[in-house]
Amino acid sequence: MTAVGGSSVVLQVQATFSKSLPHRCRDLEDIIRTTSIKELRHALPYIIENMFGFGNENGWGIDKIDKHNHPQEFECLRRFLAPESQLLNLIYRLQGEIYLSYEFPFKYLPAPTRQMMEEGMMPAFFVNKLQAQGHTGQTFLSLGAFEYFVFHLAYCLVNPSHSCPSWANLYDYLYPNIIDSYISYYLPLDNKMIPPMPNVPSPVRSPVSHYTVPSSYTGHSVSPSTTPPRHRTRPSLFKSGFTAVQKPHVQGSPVLDQTEAETWRSETLLQVLAEFWLNQNPVDNEKASFPHASFDSYMPGLNQVKMVRLLVKYLHFFTNSAPNVITSPYQTTIHQPMEEFKRTAVPQIIQKKMYNFLGHAFERWPLDSSFRMVLETWLSYIQPWRYTDPNQYYQSKDSHRPDPTDLRDKKVDERWFQFIEDNLLFYTVMFQHFLPRVFRLDLSSPQCAYMLYRVTKVLCLPSLAEMIFRAESWSYRATRMPMSDLGASYLSSDHLPPHLLPSLPPHLADLEAPGFQYVPLFGERMRVQICELINQLIQAREAIASAQQATPKPKRRSFAAWLISFLFDSKHYSEINDSKKLLLHLNQSLKNLSEIFKITLPDELQDMTLPADASLQNSLFRIGQHHPHLTVLRPTHSPVLDPVLTEHGRYQVVNGLRKFDITYQGDPDLQPIRSFENATLVRILHQLCSFINCQFCGQINSLYCRQDLVGRMAQVYLAPPLRPHHMLKSPTSKTTAEALRQPRLSLRFLASYQTLIYLGILYIFLRMWLGAGPMEFLIINVFVCLLYAFLKAVMSSRSVVPP
């Protein structure tokens, strides 16, 4: 039904569009609250089209409003569009009117859907929705109020006339918050039912429950069993075959029963989001079905990819929130409609469209760092075990923290094997689509190396590669092809002629075009490509090592020069950290690939997978990505108490590939002066402490050996460098070892630049706050030191027994 332009309510609604957003929302809420449903039915299209910016209109800028720059508009629009707001309550009531429908232009549907309808193949979701005007011949969809609203909501993100900046943080902007509120409301994680719509149930049948077969292994959509009679219609752009799929759109269409109405809004929302966000490009089998059709390649925007990833992660939480009910063959278990929908939502609505969306993005996305968001979307889909606790979703949304990393390195449980088998092509074929992109990347770039590292790290999760291997073998076995025809292993199918290649199971073959030939992930053909990738990684690592060696080492600078460089030349230190992380990611990618595909690297390559210096090894602990195989830095030697280097061990030491852990175990006061210490202060403090320790040796020993509180306080500052029962591993004379076990005073820590800076800041603070001079500052420091020793002595028991 088209809205009547002369209605007084419509004029009132149009008058609000010239006001500011807060006043506009408030006035519209007043109109909705004080006007009858009969009059509001004509005003709804004006509100929705003006709000979302239909066609060439900009709308209210819902995709541009952020809470930092426009906090008032952000809050008022979020309340206006909330799932239980005045506007949505109006939509629910209008949805209950059986004879009321709204028009959505056919031309704004995704190109693959339009082409299917024009060729006479009606998608199940659009059955009974397609209509044509008798005079103008224009085609449109006849939708209920809720469907009409959701169609505009989803189309807003992909509207080509809207130009929106990239969202740095999703939850800072209005549109992602609105989508998040809708999926949280209509796809609940707490096993609660959605509040029913007021008055009457929806007059439209559930798209999933009635027009598709809920089987992930058939891959077929089944039309209703009853075939409507054909009617003579005027010529149009549609083939006559599409009328056989549709039932006559007449008044009095059957309404939903109670169980269907519980999930109808959830199914509709998910179907429409998947249709507009994931189905903009045709799959290969659709291109083969329509050889004369012209398809314009659609490239999704970065914001669209971010929203798809948000939807994928939430759907994993939604699916994993379904209760695990163990049924008995002697009992009949009746599942609630929402529980059943949780189990079928991803395989029936999302899977095929997501596979096409990712495949097109892997093939057409530009070769730059922005591809990482597409990559993370793929990795999120193939790791449902990361999204099992709904509290993680709420915490990441509230605190804007990234995904938790403590679940990424754990072993993949066996209960996820069914998901891996049902989505096998997401693990194997998508990785094969990813490899050509990697071969064209510059792996000496930190962003590109990190993307490869992320993929290899996920596939290297414990037991994941083994499950993929098992799923491949089971998929071949499901085709009932004798294993003897495949040779000793199913991997040998790489060498079979095409007519002897086993076919995929129907639920996997439906994802690809007819005639698709599956290449096993662990076959010989893939093994050759992985070896080429390993060679590319080695070349990138050698290029980075050569560049680092060609860079001149910085000369020793004065304290002033070092402080200025530290404060103002942060870019230099950032480049050093990036270089270390780059080497780390390349090393880890090499090791992960060798573990995933069981490729034994020669000794030279194994050495190259290790860090080149100790500082890089320390960075492993700092960034939390330590690998157990990278801790073995010692060269090859004989397993005895006194190690003896082998020939290969000497080669490793000479070339700097590996080295023994070397620690200083002598007198700490005689260590070489470090770059972070003042050389003059080190020498002065050493002479002062040596004089005090020599002149007052007896008094220091007696004070240290006291068993009372004063003795425990003395132990805080007079502790010997070497504990009494500590054994030295380096050759040291008995006299030196005994001297190291004697209590002494050491003030070398005062020569550190860091300590001097802290003392200077403290002096300035006390000078400005209390007006303290040098003498007062010295007294305060002595008092603080005594207080610290007192607290340390009181709270800890004596742990060192003096000789």
ZIZI-V910061 format. One line per field, one symbol per residue. phi: phi as a letter, one per 20 degrees, with the letter a starting at -180 (. if undefined). A space follows every 10 residues. Layout:
phi = ???
This chain:
phi = .efefeffff fffffffeef ggffffffff fffddfffef feegffffff femfmefeme mfedfcfeec ffffffffff dfgdefffff ffffffefed bcddgffefg gfffffffen defffefmde ccffeemfdb decffffgff gffffgfdff eedcffefcg fedfgfffff ffffeecfed meefgfffmc ffedfffefd ccefcedemc ddfgfedfff cfcffbfeff ffffeeegec fnffefefff ffdfffffgf fffffeedde cffffffffc feeddefddf effffffffg ffffffgfff effedeedfe cdeeefgfff fffdfffede gfffffffff ffedfgebff fgffffffff fecffecddf ffffffffel efffdfefef fffffeffff ffdgffeeff fffffgfffe eefeegffff fffffffffe ggmfffffgf fffffffffm egfffenfbf ffffdefgfd ffefggfeff fdfgnfdedg fdefffffff ffffffffff ffffffffff ffffffdfff ffffffeddf ffffffffff fffffffffg ffffffelde ffgfffffed febfffffff ffemcfdffe eedfffbffc fdfcfeffff ffffemfbbf fdcecefffd fgfefedeff ffffffffff fffefdffff ffffefeeff ffffffddff fcffeeefee fcffffffff eefbdcdfff efffffffff ffffffffed mfegffffff ffffffffff ffffecefdd eff
